[in-house]
Amino acid sequence: MFLFFFFYYFFFSLVFIFKKKKAEESTMTNLYQSLKKSWSYATIWMLFVIPSFVFSVDEHHKKCHPSFTCANQRGLSYPFWIPGRKECGHPDFKVNCNGDVAEFSISSVKFQILENKGYSIILAIKDYQSNLCPRHPENVKINPDVLPFSQDHMLSIFYYNCSAPRVDVPHGFHIRKLDCGNDNGRRSYFVSSALYSWDRAILENSSASCERNVSIPVSRYALSIEDGSPTLEAIEKVLKDGFEVMFTTECWKCKKSYGSCGYNDSSRAFVCYCVDGPSNHTCDSGIPKKRPYRPTKSALTHKQKLGIGFAGGFLGATLLAGAVLCFIWRRKKLAAQNTSKGLSTTSPYSSSNTMSNTPTSTTISGSNHSLMPSISNLANGSDVYFGVQVFSYEELEEATANFSRELGDGGFGTVYYGILKDGRAVAVKRLFERSLRRVEQFKNEIDILRNLKHPNLVILYGCTTRHSRELLLVYEYISNGTLADHLHGDQAQSRPICWPARLNIAIQTANALSFLHASGIIHRDVKTTNILLDSNYQVKVADFGLSRLFSTDQTHISTAPQGTPGYVDPEYYQCYRLNEKSDVYSFGVVLSELISSKEAVDITRHRHDINLANMAISKIQNDAVHELADLTLGFARDPAVKKMMMSVSELAFRCLQQERELRPSMDEIVEVLKGIQKEGMRDFPEVVDIDVSGGDDVVLLRHGVPPPLSPVTEKETSSSNTTASSF
């Protein structure tokens, strides 16, 4: 098809030229002008006509694909809709954005949207936000085919205006009398049950004397029970906090096939709007794709294939015509120059004067040289290189005892423990080889770290020059190893980190990455072996050899995929485009490790769970966080810990979304984690001392952290556990 269009349009160009030749004098100038005009026509078609043909998209798909913002909620989409987007949502879920909170009504019940989590949404009933006894209470009816309740929900029942002096409920139910003001001797009650499933018929006798009973969903885990019944304050709080409903897999599958979810009023059914038209379910005829939100070759329509061939023919003809045009232009120019030489005489000094004003290669070289003052300073014997201190190879060889005190090695080099002459303890990274790629990483890490100062970033003390015998980088020495060591490495059993300390590590790491992104830097290799811990369990993010600088107005950087398996953004593998959301994905894997104490990749696990990111998404989606969580952290026995870990798992789920646009920014992650910490610590005991193996060490579960090791033990432990990739 490409060849057909190519020859067709090239033939068309030649016919146009020779028609012009026949009508006019057959001169080189006429041939040039004709070809130029033909080429212009082809270019106009290439730039304006063909794109509109090839890339025309179904209007519904185009309208419904982007999410929308309503009042305090961002990123809303199906089943919700606003005026102008009716076909993008279910008829029951038209959202009102006029107030401070996004609202919608079903029958006469008004719902408020409290939080959009991406995979679920938190709703609350407006009438119950400030009053347990509304004037016109109504049952809550939400279409379960559109927004099913999460497994966290349970039904509660309000009994209003009961004439009987006492209301008895069956075993397994909790009841609390309500204060509804002037009730003329009648009583109102709140009834709930911890049972996962029950029939309202079993309460029929209990409600016989009541004028009205209303079913309201609440969060099972949020309702506090004291002495067999919830308090009025607990009931008010659980109603204000709302309940969770889930988005259906129907819409999820549509989005995975690069479709947009919507509703067909004629058929009164869900519809998936595809690029080339609507579909009942997905845009790939039910064939699942491994990469959501990205079309594959099979997703191209016939019209698009035809258009691409059409464009290819035009492009080939245009390029060939352009080559002919350049050849003719060159011939014309040479002819004009020869004619000019035959008609005029020039002074023999003219050419020499002209040459003297033309910049030579030496001048250009000198200009480039001036752009690298650090290298110039180095040549002049300066002890500063790229803005950091320069160490001689011999000085570092002596500091590391002839490179004998190895801390570990990684993908780029070996790290050694050393002590400088001024007494500073250092970690010296010795790059494996002197290839061009290693020199680039060497310079890259220096260039990034020399300008960054943050309490949670490792400090670069200096380096050798790139002309040195070996490439060496000198960092501050971090004594307590890597986060990986403490989660699933050598120190995991002897010195496990409690949950509050893990949450604090997550916050500090997020702070460091947020600072990097604000500085225009993508770390590109975020993982637990690159998160160092000092003796007080404070975070130091390290290893910037793969990091990249990007401008704030850039949406991405195109590079070949690099990084560590298990942490690399799947979209990065697919399209080679890197941005700050790639770090967010990697951080989602780190959060999963903090929750589970599992490695990012473990081939001994079930084949579906080898990659921890896939395992985490599956468990969280199926409401099985307990199968992911490290139960030794208190998930099963401590409600405060469980609540915090559940919230962090939801954040990890957002970070691990396949489509980058659905992932939060690092700034948002910092705020969410701080909110989880603040909320969780309210109910957490101030200090709980736990004896470790009958010894003297004590782990403080809240404000304290495990005590630092002795200087001797620090060196021995770090020598055996710290990896080179940590620096």
MOSULGI-V147527 format. One record per run of one state. SS is the DSSP state (H for helix, E for strand, C for the rest). FROM is the first residue (numbers start at 1). TO is the last residue. Records with the same first field share a line. If there is no record, write none. Layout:
SS->FROM-TO ; FROM-TO
This chain:
C->1-1 ; 24-27 ; 55-58 ; 66-67 ; 71-72 ; 77-80 ; 82-85 ; 89-90 ; 95-95 ; 97-102 ; 107-108 ; 117-119 ; 129-146 ; 150-152 ; 163-172 ; 179-186 ; 194-199 ; 204-209 ; 220-225 ; 227-228 ; 230-231 ; 242-242 ; 248-248 ; 257-259 ; 265-268 ; 275-276 ; 280-296 ; 300-301 ; 344-347 ; 357-360 ; 371-372 ; 380-383 ; 386-387 ; 391-392 ; 400-405 ; 410-412 ; 420-424 ; 432-435 ; 450-456 ; 458-459 ; 464-471 ; 477-481 ; 489-498 ; 519-520 ; 523-527 ; 534-538 ; 542-547 ; 550-556 ; 559-569 ; 576-576 ; 579-579 ; 597-600 ; 602-606 ; 610-610 ; 622-624 ; 629-630 ; 634-638 ; 656-659 ; 663-665 ; 683-688 ; 692-697 ; 701-710 ; 722-723 ; 727-727
H->2-23 ; 28-54 ; 59-65 ; 86-88 ; 91-93 ; 126-128 ; 200-203 ; 232-241 ; 249-256 ; 297-299 ; 302-343 ; 348-356 ; 361-370 ; 373-379 ; 393-399 ; 436-449 ; 483-488 ; 499-518 ; 528-530 ; 570-575 ; 580-596 ; 607-609 ; 612-621 ; 625-628 ; 631-633 ; 639-655 ; 660-662 ; 666-682 ; 711-721 ; 724-726
E->68-70 ; 73-76 ; 81-81 ; 94-94 ; 96-96 ; 103-106 ; 109-116 ; 120-125 ; 147-149 ; 153-162 ; 173-178 ; 187-193 ; 210-219 ; 226-226 ; 229-229 ; 243-247 ; 260-264 ; 269-274 ; 277-279 ; 384-385 ; 388-390 ; 406-409 ; 413-419 ; 425-431 ; 457-457 ; 460-463 ; 472-476 ; 482-482 ; 521-522 ; 531-533 ; 539-541 ; 548-549 ; 557-558 ; 577-578 ; 601-601 ; 611-611 ; 689-691 ; 698-700
